[in-house]
Amino acid sequence: MLPDLAPWQASRDFRRLWYAGLISNFGSFLTFVALPVQLKELTDSTAAVGAIGAVELIPLLVFGLYGGALADAWDKRKLIMWTEAGQGLLSVVLLFNALLPEPAVWPLYVVAALSSALVSVQRPALDSLWPRIVAHDHLPAAASLNALRWTVGGVAGPALAGVVVAYAGLGWAYGADLLTFVVSVVLIVRIASSPASHEAAKPSLTAIMEGARYAWSRKELLGTYAVDLAAMFLAMPLALLPFLADELHAEWSLGLMYAAVPLGAMLVGLTGGWTSRIHRHGRMVVLAAALWGLAIAAAGVVDDVWLVLLFLTVAGGCDMVSGIFRGAMWNQTIPDELRGRLAGIELLSYSVGPTVGQVRSGGFAAWWGIRTSVWSGGLLCAGAVGLLALCLPRLMSYDVRTNEHATRLRAQREAAAPAPQQA
């Protein structure tokens, strides 16, 4: 049940990148809570808070796919480093605005859109770098450790943000986020360069379409995208949490609500050794996504705030299980020269869903109420995932031991030299 530390022990660059992500994620989660809280204070509108997803959507669509092409054609480490520095500059803007006597609303949306663009460029480079610095058989363990890294920041960041925003002010949250980006950039600079492979295509529409055609030919990959889109679009309630805390007369619980989903994910990461022994990854993706929806529905029905926190925690654990096995399927079957472009498509699948889901949940809440928006979305998610399972036999039958793409890539990695960098 304990985490498999093989990637950590074998690769120095894995450790550096892991620490960089841990630190910057902690700061990003501070802003993740502070920004919707500030919008709520300035507008008192569920639709205005949900609109954050709308302004993030277009950058995701445009830069997600192009960012994947860039990741295949450019040095991945440099892309990660410069986009991280750009995120730090956006934290400066948020800090300056928060310190004004009358903070403006429009900079919050501008920063959200620009941050979405930078993340869309960075994530394909980051996701396609892991398989280069981790041995093929260690990739499921690396996915679990990366999940743990994300969730540690996801638990500590929101929990601390609730206290910081309430007692110190928004400026402190934004300032702390800026500091974490500075530390992260220093760590990333020390990672070995990761230039494009010789077979990689230059960034262009033709290169993007090549990646899309490959994804379309892999029905099991399409299944993972479809399941995740359905789960996040229909059952992502994060934009409603400030209003849900008010409705439950538990304003003190807002930081805990934001931390509950990452807490569930962290518990899975801390006990993630079992994931390396699961071979039918597609079935686990479907099962975990359906349970995520049911847990969100339960959180929308109960009246006790502690039960809400419990079900949000369960939902976070289910989402992380789904994410671990999606990542294992992608990393163990996609050729190196296509990793960036496929990571761009992957980014759209797990980012567009939550982004549009914020708009859906905010709109539903404005029409039918906060609680109804939450529980109805969870039930719709469970039903949609069940329907997709019936329509996606290639996903349900996927087995990493026999899948032709996984066995071919495993053979290529075993024959390649040199081995991953040793500690």
C-alpha positions in Angstrom: 0.0 0.0 0.0 2.9 2.4 0.5 4.1 4.5 -2.5 6.6 3.0 -4.9 9.7 5.2 -4.6 11.6 3.7 -7.5 11.4 6.8 -9.8 12.4 9.0 -6.9 15.5 6.8 -6.1 16.6 6.4 -9.7 16.3 9.9 -11.2 17.8 13.1 -9.8 15.8 15.2 -12.4 12.6 13.5 -11.3 13.2 14.7 -7.7 14.0 18.3 -8.8 11.0 18.5 -11.0 8.9 16.9 -8.2 10.0 19.5 -5.7 9.4 22.4 -8.2 5.9 21.2 -8.8 5.2 20.7 -5.1 6.2 24.3 -4.3 4.5 26.1 -7.2 1.3 24.0 -6.8 1.1 25.1 -3.2 1.2 28.7 -4.2 -1.2 28.2 -7.1 -3.8 26.7 -4.8 -3.6 29.8 -2.7 -4.6 31.8 -5.7 -7.1 29.1 -6.7 -9.1 29.9 -3.6 -8.3 33.7 -3.4 -9.4 34.6 -6.9 -13.0 33.3 -6.7 -13.4 34.6 -3.2 -12.3 38.1 -4.4 -14.8 37.8 -7.3 -17.6 36.8 -4.9 -16.7 39.8 -2.7 -16.7 42.2 -5.6 -19.8 40.9 -7.5 -21.8 38.6 -5.1 -22.8 36.6 -8.2 -22.5 32.8 -8.9 -22.6 33.6 -12.6 -19.6 36.0 -12.3 -17.6 33.4 -10.4 -18.6 30.6 -12.9 -17.5 32.9 -15.7 -13.9 32.3 -14.8 -14.3 29.1 -16.7 -15.5 30.9 -19.7 -12.6 33.2 -20.0 -10.2 30.3 -19.5 -11.7 28.2 -22.2 -10.5 29.9 -25.4 -6.8 30.0 -24.3 -7.1 26.3 -23.4 -8.5 25.4 -26.8 -6.0 27.5 -28.8 -2.8 27.0 -26.7 -3.4 23.5 -25.6 -3.0 22.0 -29.0 -0.3 24.4 -30.1 1.5 23.9 -26.8 1.6 20.2 -27.6 3.3 20.9 -30.9 5.8 23.3 -29.2 6.6 20.6 -26.7 7.5 18.1 -29.4 9.6 20.7 -31.4 11.4 22.7 -28.6 13.4 22.1 -25.5 10.9 21.0 -22.9 12.8 22.3 -19.9 13.0 25.8 -21.4 9.2 25.8 -22.1 8.5 24.8 -18.5 10.9 27.4 -17.1 9.6 30.4 -19.1 6.0 29.6 -18.6 6.6 29.2 -14.8 8.2 32.7 -14.8 5.2 34.1 -16.7 2.9 32.7 -14.0 5.0 34.6 -11.5 4.4 37.9 -13.3 0.7 37.3 -13.3 0.9 36.9 -9.5 2.4 40.4 -9.4 -0.6 41.8 -11.3 -3.1 40.1 -8.8 -1.1 41.4 -5.9 -1.0 44.9 -7.2 -4.8 44.9 -7.9 -5.6 43.5 -4.5 -3.6 46.3 -2.8 -5.6 49.0 -4.6 -8.2 50.9 -2.5 -10.9 49.7 -4.9 -9.7 46.5 -6.7 -11.1 46.1 -10.3 -12.9 43.1 -11.5 -11.6 43.0 -15.1 -7.9 42.2 -14.2 -9.1 39.0 -12.5 -10.5 37.7 -15.7 -7.5 38.9 -17.8 -5.1 37.1 -15.4 -7.3 34.0 -15.5 -7.2 33.9 -19.3 -3.4 34.5 -19.5 -2.7 32.0 -16.8 -4.8 29.5 -18.8 -2.7 30.2 -21.9 0.6 29.6 -20.0 -0.6 26.4 -18.3 -1.8 25.2 -21.7 1.7 25.7 -23.1 3.5 24.3 -20.1 1.5 21.1 -19.3 2.2 19.3 -22.6 5.9 19.9 -22.1 5.8 18.8 -18.5 3.7 15.7 -19.2 5.9 14.6 -22.1 9.1 15.2 -20.1 8.3 12.6 -17.4 8.7 9.6 -19.7 12.2 10.9 -20.6 13.5 11.0 -17.1 11.7 7.9 -15.7 12.1 4.3 -16.7 9.2 2.7 -18.6 8.2 0.3 -15.9 8.4 3.1 -13.3 5.8 5.3 -15.0 2.7 4.1 -13.0 4.7 4.7 -9.8 5.8 8.1 -11.1 2.2 9.0 -11.9 1.2 8.1 -8.3 4.1 10.2 -6.9 3.2 13.1 -9.1 -0.4 12.8 -7.8 0.9 12.9 -4.3 3.0 16.0 -5.1 -0.1 17.8 -6.5 -2.3 16.8 -3.7 0.0 17.9 -0.9 -0.1 21.4 -2.3 -3.8 21.0 -3.0 -4.6 20.2 0.7 -2.2 22.6 2.4 -2.8 25.5 -0.1 -6.6 25.8 0.1 -6.6 25.1 3.9 -4.1 27.8 4.5 -5.7 30.1 1.9 -9.0 30.1 3.9 -7.2 31.3 7.0 -4.9 33.8 5.1 -7.8 35.4 3.1 -10.0 35.6 6.2 -7.4 37.1 8.6 -4.6 38.6 6.6 -6.1 39.6 3.3 -6.0 38.6 -0.4 -2.7 40.3 -0.9 -0.8 37.9 1.3 -2.2 34.9 -0.7 -1.1 36.4 -4.0 2.3 37.4 -2.6 3.0 33.9 -1.3 2.1 32.5 -4.7 4.6 34.8 -6.3 7.4 33.6 -4.0 6.7 29.9 -4.8 7.1 30.6 -8.5 10.5 32.2 -7.9 11.7 29.1 -6.0 10.2 26.8 -8.6 12.1 28.5 -11.5 15.4 28.1 -9.6 14.9 24.4 -9.3 13.8 23.9 -12.9 17.0 25.7 -14.2 19.0 22.9 -12.7 17.3 20.1 -14.6 19.0 18.7 -17.7 17.9 20.1 -21.1 15.4 18.0 -23.0 15.6 18.9 -26.7 13.2 17.7 -29.4 13.6 14.2 -30.8 15.0 13.9 -34.3 11.6 12.6 -35.6 9.6 15.5 -34.1 7.7 17.7 -36.5 8.0 21.5 -36.4 5.0 23.3 -34.7 2.3 23.8 -37.4 -1.3 23.0 -38.1 -0.1 19.9 -40.0 1.8 18.7 -37.0 -1.2 19.3 -34.8 -3.4 17.3 -37.2 -0.9 14.5 -37.2 -1.3 14.2 -33.5 -5.1 14.4 -33.7 -5.2 11.6 -36.3 -3.1 9.4 -34.1 -5.4 10.0 -31.2 -8.4 9.2 -33.3 -6.8 5.9 -34.3 -6.4 4.9 -30.6 -10.0 4.3 -29.5 -8.9 3.4 -25.9 -7.2 6.8 -25.6 -10.3 8.5 -27.0 -12.2 6.7 -24.3 -10.1 8.1 -21.5 -10.7 11.6 -22.9 -14.4 11.1 -23.2 -14.9 9.8 -19.7 -12.8 12.6 -18.1 -14.7 15.3 -20.1 -18.0 13.9 -19.0 -17.0 13.7 -15.3 -15.5 17.2 -15.1 -18.1 19.0 -17.2 -21.1 17.5 -15.3 -19.7 17.2 -11.8 -17.2 20.0 -11.1 -18.7 22.1 -8.3 -15.6 24.2 -7.3 -17.1 27.5 -8.5 -20.0 27.0 -6.1 -18.1 26.2 -2.9 -18.0 29.8 -1.6 -21.8 29.9 -2.0 -22.3 26.4 -0.6 -20.4 27.3 2.5 -22.7 30.3 3.0 -25.8 28.2 2.4 -24.7 25.8 5.1 -23.9 28.7 7.5 -20.3 27.5 7.7 -18.2 30.2 6.1 -15.3 28.9 8.1 -15.4 25.7 6.1 -14.5 27.2 2.7 -10.8 26.5 2.8 -11.6 23.0 4.0 -14.0 22.4 1.1 -11.3 23.4 -1.4 -8.8 21.2 0.4 -11.1 18.2 0.7 -10.9 17.0 -3.0 -7.1 17.2 -3.0 -7.0 15.5 0.4 -8.8 12.5 -1.0 -6.4 12.5 -3.9 -3.4 12.7 -1.4 -4.7 9.7 0.5 -4.7 7.7 -2.7 -1.2 8.9 -3.5 0.1 7.9 0.0 -1.3 4.4 -0.5 -0.7 4.1 -4.2 1.7 1.1 -4.2 -1.2 -1.1 -5.4 -1.6 0.9 -8.6 1.5 -0.8 -10.1 -0.2 -4.2 -9.8 -3.3 -3.2 -11.7 -3.2 -4.1 -15.5 -6.7 -3.3 -16.7 -6.4 0.4 -16.6 -9.4 1.3 -18.7 -11.9 -0.4 -16.3 -10.4 1.5 -13.4 -10.8 4.8 -15.2 -14.5 4.1 -15.8 -15.2 2.9 -12.3 -13.4 5.7 -10.5 -15.1 8.4 -12.7 -18.6 7.0 -12.0 -17.8 6.9 -8.2 -16.6 10.5 -8.5 -20.0 11.6 -9.8 -21.9 9.7 -7.1 -19.8 11.2 -4.3 -20.4 14.7 -5.7 -24.1 14.0 -5.8 -24.0 12.9 -2.2 -22.2 16.1 -1.2 -25.0 18.2 -2.8 -27.7 16.3 -0.9 -26.5 16.2 2.7 -27.1 19.1 5.1 -24.2 18.6 7.5 -21.0 20.4 6.5 -18.8 17.6 7.9 -20.6 15.1 5.6 -20.1 17.4 2.7 -16.4 17.5 3.5 -16.4 13.7 3.7 -18.0 13.2 0.3 -15.8 15.8 -1.3 -12.8 13.8 0.1 -14.1 10.6 -1.3 -14.7 12.3 -4.7 -11.1 13.5 -4.7 -9.8 10.0 -4.1 -11.9 8.6 -7.0 -10.7 11.4 -9.3 -7.1 10.6 -8.5 -7.5 6.9 -9.1 -9.0 7.7 -12.5 -6.1 10.2 -13.2 -3.4 7.7 -12.3 -4.6 5.1 -14.7 -5.3 7.6 -17.5 -1.7 8.8 -17.1 -0.4 5.3 -17.1 -2.2 4.5 -20.4 -0.9 7.6 -22.1 2.7 7.4 -20.9 3.1 3.7 -21.6 1.7 3.7 -25.1 2.4 7.0 -26.9 5.6 7.3 -29.1 8.1 9.9 -27.9 7.9 12.0 -31.0 4.1 12.5 -30.5 4.0 12.9 -26.7 3.8 16.7 -26.7 0.9 16.8 -29.2 -1.0 14.0 -27.4 -0.3 15.7 -24.1 -2.0 18.8 -25.6 -5.1 16.8 -26.5 -4.9 15.3 -23.0 -4.8 18.8 -21.5 -8.0 19.7 -23.3 -9.7 16.6 -22.0 -8.9 17.2 -18.4 -8.9 21.0 -18.4 -11.8 22.0 -20.8 -14.2 19.8 -18.8 -13.6 21.6 -15.4 -13.4 25.0 -17.2 -16.8 24.6 -18.9 -18.1 22.8 -15.9 -17.7 25.9 -13.8 -19.9 27.8 -16.3 -22.5 24.9 -16.2 -22.5 24.7 -12.4 -22.7 28.5 -12.0 -25.5 28.8 -14.6 -27.5 25.9 -13.1 -27.1 27.4 -9.6 -28.4 30.8 -10.8 -31.5 29.1 -12.2 -32.3 26.3 -9.8 -30.2 26.8 -6.7 -26.7 25.8 -5.3 -27.6 22.4 -4.0 -29.6 21.3 -7.0 -26.7 22.3 -9.3 -24.3 20.1 -7.3 -26.3 16.9 -6.8 -27.8 16.9 -10.3 -24.4 17.3 -11.9 -23.1 14.3 -9.9 -26.0 12.0 -11.0 -25.7 13.1 -14.6 -21.9 12.3 -14.5 -22.5 8.8 -13.1 -25.1 8.1 -15.8 -22.9 9.5 -18.6 -19.9 7.5 -17.6 -22.0 4.3 -17.5 -23.3 5.0 -21.0 -19.7 5.6 -22.3 -18.6 2.3 -20.8 -21.1 0.5 -22.9 -20.0 2.3 -26.0 -16.3 2.0 -25.5 -15.3 -1.8 -25.6 -11.6 -1.0 -26.5 -11.3 1.0 -23.3 -12.9 -1.6 -21.1 -10.7 -4.4 -22.6 -7.4 -2.5 -22.3 -4.6 -4.6 -20.6 -1.1 -3.1 -20.4 0.4 -6.6 -20.5 -1.0 -7.4 -24.0 -1.8 -4.0 -25.6 0.3 -3.8 -28.8 1.3 -0.1 -28.3 2.4 -0.7 -24.7 4.5 -3.8 -25.6 6.1 -2.1 -28.5 7.1 1.0 -26.5 8.3 -1.2 -23.7 10.6 -3.0 -26.1 11.9 0.3 -27.5 12.7 1.7 -24.1 14.5 -1.5 -23.0 16.7 -1.3 -26.1 17.4 2.4 -25.8 20.6 3.8 -24.2 21.5 5.4 -22.0 19.4 4.4 -19.0 17.7 7.1 -17.0 20.0 9.3 -15.0 21.1 7.7 -11.8 21.2 9.4 -8.4 
